[in-house]
Amino acid sequence: MEGIDLYNGDQFPHLLTNIKLSKTELVGEDYVLIFFFTVPFGVAKIVLSYMKKLKKKRNQEQNQNTSN
């Protein structure tokens, strides 16, 4: 219905008042899911950045050894 109103020229802020947002409460299971979907990616990002720095350092050392 709201799409039809928008098509007929209704104003956008008026449409926002018609949207009813549901308030959900997070329970323990939700926190566990959030933990498992966010923490591993954060840890992986840290590990990848560490490995990238380590590789860059190793390449610099090899370049210095070959130039000497």
C-alpha positions, 0 to 999 in steps of 0.5 A: 500500500505504501508503495502505491501512495508513494507512486501517487505523490505522497511525501516520504516523511509521511511514509515513515510514520506509517512504518511500525518498527517492532521492538525485539528483545535479545535473549542469550541465544541471540548474543551467542549468535552475534558473538559467533558471527562477529568475533571470528571475523575480527580475529581473522582480520587481526591475524591477516594484518599481522601476517601481512606485516610479517611478510612485508618485513621478511621481504624487506630483509630479503631485499637487503640481503640480495642488495648487499 
